[in-house]
Amino acid sequence: MNTNKILVAGLIGGVFSFFFGWLIYGILLADMMPENVPDLNRAEADMIWWAVIVSNLLYGILFAYVFVQWASISTWMGGAKAGAILGFLITASYDTGLFAFTKMHTMQSMIMDIVVGTIFAAIVGAVIGWWLGRK
């Protein structure tokens, strides 16, 4: 197993995911969830930052592991395609479960989150794929 390659690509993907997620979910779509479920999100001062960081790093490592060990992805386009597929499956699975068991999502917000999550994952995947193929 190419552990160093996976860890470095995962770190790069995780850091990118953190900042890109902050832009997309923290700024551009910040008002989406509070409209659906008041008091769902923590105030910024109450966020558990170590968990945010770990979450993003694990996301990057998951993509890097799949790209290196199973799919041999080393281009930004290959990463974008695989990222979109992984992102769709992960987000759709998670969100449909939340829709079924909680009041977190309306049908509209669930579909929107799946679309955004798929695009988000495609871009994260593209960054990781690009890094893996650089010379």
N, C-alpha and C positions, 0 to 999 in steps of 0.2 A: 504494500500500500504506500502511496506517495503522500505521507502524512504532512510533510512541510508544505507541499504545494496546496493541499486541501486547507490547511490552517491559514496560510497567508491569503489565499483566495477567499476563504471564509471571512477573515478579518476585514479585507478590503470590501467585500460585499456587505458585511455587517455594519461597517462604519458608513458606507454609502446609504444603506437602508435606514440607518438612524437619522441622518441629516435629510434625506429625501422624504422619509416618513414625517419628519417634523414639518417640512414644507407642505406636503400634501395634506396630512391629517391634522397637524397642529396649527396651520395657518389657513390654507385654502378651504378645507372642509371642516374647520373647527366647530362650526355651528350646526352641523348635520345631526350628530347624535343627541345633543342636549334638547333639540326640538322633539325628538322621538321619545326620549326617556329623561325627564328632568332628574337631576342629581346622579346621573350615571357616571360621569367623569369626575375624577378628583380635581381639585384646584391645583394649579401648577405648583404651588408651594407644598402641597401634600403628596405629590407624585413620588413613587418609589423608584428613583433613578437607576439603582443597580439592576432592577428587574427590567427596565426599559432597555438598558445596555445588553444584558444577557439575552433578552428576547431577540434583539437585532443580530447579535453575533451568532446565535443558534440558527437563525434564518439564513444568514450568509453561509454558514458551515453546511447546512443541509443542501443548499444549492451546489456549493463547491464539491461536496462529496458525490452527489449524483452526477455532476458534470465530469469529474475526474475518474471516478471508479466505475461507473456504469455506462456513461453515454459518450465519453471521449470528446466532449465539447471544448472547442478552442477558438471559436469565433464569436463576435458580438451577435451576429444573426442567429447562430445556433443557440447561444445563451438566451437571446430574446424569445425564441420559439419555445425552448424548453421551460424557460421562466414563466411564460404565459400559461403553458399547460399545467405546470406545478402550481402556479398561483391560482388559476381557476379552480383546480381540484381541491386545494387546501382551503381557499376562501369559501367556495360553494359548500363544501362539507361542513365547515365550521358555522357559517351563517345560516344554513338551513336547519342545523341543530338548534341554534339560538332562536331562530324563528319559531320552531316547533315547541320549545320548552320555556321560553322567556317572553317578556314584553319589550325586549330591547329593539327589535326591528318591526317595521311595517313591511309589507311586501315590496313597496317602492324603495325603502331604504336598504332592504336586503339585496335587491337587484343592483342598486347603485353601488353598494359596497363590494359586491362580486365583480362588477365591471372595473371599479377603481383598483381593487386588489389584483385583478388579472393584469391590468396595465402596469401597475406598480411592480409586480413580480417580473414582468417582461423586461422592464428597464433595469431592475437589479440584476436579472439574469444576463442581460446584455453587457453590463459592466464586468461581471465575473467572467463571462465568456471571452470578452475582449482581453482582460488581464491574463487569462490562461493561455491565450494565443499570441501574446506579444513576443517579439524576438529580442 
